[in-house]
């Protein structure tokens, strides 16, 4: 019975020590510059050391209504478009009295 308890204690102590060493290595990698190896070893945005990356917001195309990431949208005449073709088409559309 004593041997079984000792074996269980050694198992849990080794698991605790392994996790502690793993956390220490991840923290040392993040402080040393966070190279590619440290980025692969850590999981999640908080583990990289910086603020979490937010997704790029979507904007609506003024011509067709399709939602496009704002980094890929084309801005022309104060409107946002999903493609250059839609920007040209919108600019060529008659306005004012000519639209009737």
TORPA-943723 format. One line per 5 residues: number of its first residue (from 1); their letters; for each residue x, y, z of N, C-alpha, C, CB. Coordinates in steps of 0.02 Angstrom, whole numbers, plus 50000, padded with zeros to 5 digits. Glycine has a CB too. Layout:
NUM = a = X Y Z X Y Z X Y Z X Y Z; ...
//
This chain:
1 = xxxxx = 50041 49941 50000 50000 50000 50000 50043 50063 50000 49953 50000 50060; 50097 50061 50038 50142 50118 50043 50176 50132 49976 50195 50105 50098; 50192 50079 49939 50224 50087 49874 50176 50118 49823 50250 50019 49848; 50113 50099 49827 50063 50127 49782 50054 50202 49794 49996 50090 49790; 50050 50222 49857 50044 50293 49873 50106 50331 49851 50033 50302 49948
6 = xxxxx = 50164 50303 49859 50226 50335 49838 50227 50343 49762 50286 50295 49861; 50204 50293 49726 50202 50295 49653 50154 50350 49629 50181 50227 49625; 50096 50355 49661 50047 50407 49643 50076 50476 49657 49981 50398 49682; 50109 50484 49714 50139 50548 49731 50194 50567 49681 50168 50545 49802; 50235 50521 49662 50289 50534 49613 50259 50553 49546 50336 50472 49606
11 = xxxxx = 50205 50521 49526 50173 50536 49462 50148 50609 49462 50115 50488 49449; 50110 50629 49513 50083 50697 49515 50138 50749 49523 50033 50703 49572; 50190 50733 49560 50246 50780 49568 50282 50790 49502 50295 50756 49622; 50291 50737 49464 50325 50744 49399 50282 50783 49349 50342 50674 49370; 50216 50773 49351 50171 50811 49307 50174 50885 49324 50099 50785 49313
16 = xxxxx = 50174 50902 49388 50177 50972 49410 50243 51003 49388 50169 50977 49486; 50298 50967 49397 50363 50992 49378 50369 51002 49303 50418 50945 49403; 50342 50956 49264 50344 50961 49191 50306 51024 49168 50314 50898 49159; 50246 51036 49195 50207 51095 49176 50242 51159 49195 50138 51092 49208; 50273 51160 49253 50309 51219 49277 50368 51235 49231 50332 51210 49349
21 = xxxxx = 50406 51184 49211 50462 51195 49166 50439 51218 49097 50503 51130 49159; 50383 51191 49074 50356 51211 49009 50335 51284 49010 50297 51166 48989; 50302 51306 49063 50282 51376 49069 50343 51421 49073 50238 51386 49131; 50395 51401 49108 50456 51441 49114 50490 51448 49046 50504 51409 49165; 50491 51395 49006 50521 51399 48940 50481 51445 48894 50526 51329 48909
26 = xxxxx = 50415 51442 48898 50373 51486 48857 50382 51559 48877 50299 51466 48863; 50388 51573 48942 50398 51641 48964 50467 51666 48944 50390 51646 49040; 50518 51624 48947 50585 51644 48927 50588 51657 48852 50636 51590 48947; 50553 51618 48813 50551 51628 48741 50516 51693 48722 50516 51570 48707; 50463 51711 48759 50427 51773 48745 50469 51834 48764 50360 51775 48783
31 = xxxxx = 50508 51829 48818 50551 51885 48840 50611 51892 48795 50573 51875 48912; 50635 51838 48766 50695 51840 48724 50681 51866 48654 50726 51772 48720; 50620 51883 48638 50605 51909 48572 50550 51872 48538 50666 51907 48529; 50530 51816 48564 50473 51780 48535 50486 51757 48464 50412 51822 48537; 50539 51720 48453 50554 51695 48386 50502 51647 48361 50622 51661 48386
36 = xxxxx = 50515 51617 48304 50467 51572 48273 50454 51510 48316 50491 51550 48204; 50505 51486 48350 50497 51427 48392 50452 51441 48451 50564 51403 48416; 50459 51501 48481 50417 51518 48537 50345 51529 48515 50443 51580 48573; 50336 51556 48455 50268 51568 48430 50233 51502 48416 50270 51611 48366; 50270 51452 48393 50239 51387 48381 50224 51351 48446 50283 51345 48336
41 = xxxxx = 50267 51360 48496 50258 51324 48559 50200 51351 48599 50321 51327 48599; 50184 51415 48593 50130 51443 48632 50066 51444 48590 50147 51515 48655; 50011 51437 48624 49946 51436 48589 49905 51495 48613 49909 51369 48602; 49867 51525 48566 49822 51579 48583 49854 51647 48575 49798 51571 48654; 49814 51699 48566 49841 51766 48555 49872 51796 48617 49787 51811 48530
46 = xxxxx = 49848 51778 48677 49876 51807 48738 49945 51779 48753 49829 51794 48797; 49960 51719 48729 50025 51688 48743 50081 51719 48703 50021 51614 48729; 50066 51757 48650 50118 51787 48609 50149 51848 48641 50090 51805 48541; 50120 51873 48696 50149 51928 48732 50118 51995 48713 50223 51931 48719; 50088 52002 48655 50058 52065 48635 49982 52063 48642 50076 52080 48563
51 = xxxxx = 49951 52117 48622 49879 52121 48624 49850 52074 48570 49854 52193 48613; 49792 52046 48582 49762 52001 48532 49744 52040 48469 49700 51966 48561; 49753 52007 48412 49737 52038 48348 49661 52036 48338 49773 52001 48290; 49633 52094 48322 49561 52098 48308 49550 52085 48234 49532 52166 48329; 49494 52055 48216 49480 52044 48145 49468 52110 48109 49420 51997 48137
56 = xxxxx = 49483 52110 48044 49473 52169 48003 49398 52181 47994 49508 52160 47933; 49372 52241 48009 49301 52253 48002 49278 52251 47929 49282 52320 48033; 49217 52231 47919 49189 52226 47852 49154 52292 47834 49141 52167 47846; 49160 52312 47770 49125 52371 47745 49082 52350 47686 49175 52427 47725; 49028 52387 47674 48980 52370 47622 48998 52406 47557 48909 52387 47643
61 = xxxxx = 48998 52371 47502 49011 52400 47436 48952 52445 47418 49022 52344 47382; 48967 52507 47395 48914 52554 47377 48878 52533 47313 48943 52624 47369; 48908 52491 47273 48878 52471 47209 48835 52409 47215 48933 52459 47157; 48863 52356 47244 48827 52292 47245 48804 52270 47314 48870 52238 47216; 48830 52299 47367 48810 52282 47435 48848 52225 47467 48739 52265 47434
66 = xxxxx = 48897 52197 47432 48937 52143 47460 48983 52171 47514 48979 52108 47404; 48991 52134 47569 49035 52155 47623 49106 52130 47610 49009 52128 47691; 49154 52176 47616 49224 52163 47602 49266 52186 47662 49247 52199 47537; 49321 52152 47679 49365 52178 47732 49389 52248 47715 49426 52130 47742; 49392 52291 47764 49409 52361 47751 49479 52369 47723 49403 52402 47815
71 = xxxxx = 49524 52323 47737 49592 52327 47710 49593 52313 47635 49638 52279 47746; 49543 52277 47609 49541 52260 47538 49493 52305 47499 49520 52188 47530; 49455 52348 47533 49406 52391 47500 49441 52447 47463 49356 52419 47552; 49410 52468 47409 49435 52524 47368 49392 52584 47384 49434 52507 47291; 49424 52640 47403 49388 52700 47421 49393 52749 47363 49415 52731 47487
76 = xxxxx = 49336 52771 47338 49333 52820 47284 49274 52866 47296 49329 52785 47215; 49286 52931 47292 49234 52982 47300 49196 52973 47366 49185 52979 47242; 49230 52953 47418 49200 52946 47484 49159 52883 47494 49157 53004 47497; 49157 52839 47445 49121 52776 47450 49171 52719 47450 49069 52769 47392; 49149 52662 47477 49192 52602 47479 49163 52551 47430 49197 52573 47551
81 = xxxxx = 49210 52518 47395 49190 52470 47343 49229 52405 47352 49201 52499 47272; 49200 52350 47327 49232 52285 47332 49283 52274 47276 49180 52229 47331; 49277 52312 47220 49324 52305 47165 49330 52371 47127 49302 52248 47116; 49383 52376 47088 49393 52437 47048 49340 52444 46995 49463 52436 47016; 49316 52388 46969 49263 52389 46919 49199 52421 46947 49248 52318 46893
86 = xxxxx = 49182 52404 47008 49123 52433 47039 49133 52507 47053 49106 52396 47104; 49193 52528 47070 49207 52599 47081 49198 52637 47015 49279 52609 47108; 49223 52610 46959 49215 52643 46894 49141 52645 46874 49256 52607 46840; 49106 52590 46885 49035 52587 46866 48995 52639 46906 49008 52516 46878; 49011 52645 46971 48975 52693 47014 48991 52765 46993 48994 52682 47088
91 = xxxxx = 49054 52779 46973 49074 52845 46952 49041 52863 46885 49150 52850 46947; 49029 52814 46842 49000 52827 46776 48924 52837 46780 49017 52770 46729; 48894 52820 46836 48822 52826 46843 48802 52900 46844 48797 52790 46908; 48751 52919 46806 48730 52989 46806 48700 53009 46874 48679 53002 46750; 48709 53072 46892 48684 53097 46956 48642 53159 46944 48742 53113 47004
96 = xxxxx = 48605 53178 46994 48564 53239 46991 48509 53234 46940 48608 53298 46974; 48501 53288 46899 48447 53290 46848 48458 53238 46793 48442 53361 46817; 48522 53221 46780 48536 53172 46728 48512 53102 46745 48610 53172 46714; 48501 53089 46809 48483 53022 46832 48411 53005 46813 48492 53016 46907; 48371 53055 46797 48300 53042 46781 48290 53015 46714 48260 53103 46787
//
